[in-house]
């Protein structure tokens, strides 16, 4: 069987020029394809579940801008809301009614979020949440988990996941030893490791930060009892429990992960979906905590473009659409169809893979048993995954260029689109099992 070819000549030309002016040629590390090799397609257009690159190649998009595009590319209603916002003003540096309406939509739907502050990114949200936790408790240390990424704030680039993990540099130069010393690390889904940390540091831990679904080492749901255990440790010690729902917020359910699980957090961070494709983030939580944020309280945090009219307009419209009947049922259907289909295709070719999934967020692992933590994830067959990635790319399926990133589907990924992905997977596995045929 001849391998399909992929012309990326224009992307290669642009990428070469970009490397002279932008570090690594990209504005976020994972886009560089360093972990998989080759040239990243440079995209020019998206519509629904599809994207096109500079060379005219068409792809089914399983990246979804790493989460925001739950409605697919170019949703007509979001587009109209943006046009209206552009016509009236892109930024004011003054309060707007839209910010109030956005805050109302979030606080009405998200359990434990009584008051919310809009910022410009998920990283800003987690950095601000950490400052708030320290201000509220008078403590300095933060507990996080191996492989969980909470943005590129200094406190969180210790045993980080996502791009830092892919690049083999989980601890970034430039993070000072004093900052790192205030970041404690435990093992995701391992309450014994959490207990050991609390036994030694309980009185100095301001907060436990956790992705309730670990989305920066693929997609790893919490074990039964794990979040309950974190809540109990926080309650006994006086630490705050912070859910990083930058990925899962409004992605896995109408109110985020807390719609699916009874354990409540004290502070929550959000991003991605709530911007409808524009840069946005938010942090919120109990009223008594959030009233410590300036100007209501002494903890300072500000942002010139926070709550800007464009992001608010796109985010509000996205959240309104997501509240309609049947949306999350459709996302569950396509998510289940792709996850089940990938495992069945692999099995037909004598390969065993596992797929971590919560709703329309998922990750295939080249491993016979579903990973539970970072050590399990890094033990998966990365070479096989890379071969699979390039085979799918040549057949018109754009996946995240890392085995540690999640796939994100949209409401536009219908049965026909999923069938197209599975057909590409079938041909790719055939090529992997019988190279040269």
Secondary structure, DSSP 8 states (H G I E B T S, - for coil): --------HHHHHHHHHHHHHSGGGSSSGGGG-TTT-S----EEEEEBTEEEETT--EEEESSGGGGT-TT-BT-HHHHHHHHHHHHH-S--SS--HHHHHHHHHHHHHSTT-SEEEEESSHHHHHHHHHHHHHHHH---EEEEETT----S-GGG-SS--HHHHHTT-SS-TT--HHHHHTEEEE-TT-HHHHHHHHHHHGGGEEEEEE-SEE-SSS-EE--TTHHHHHHHHHHHHT-EEEEEETTTTTTSSTT-GGGT-S---SEEEEEGGGGTTSS-EEEEE-HHHHTTBTTTSSB----TTTT-HHHHHHHHHHHHHHTSTTHHHHHHHHHHHHHHHHHHHHHHTT---EEEEETTEEEEESSSS---SHHHHHTS-HHHHHHHHHHHHHTTEE--SSTTS-EE--TT--HHHHHHHHHHHHHHHHHHHSTT-
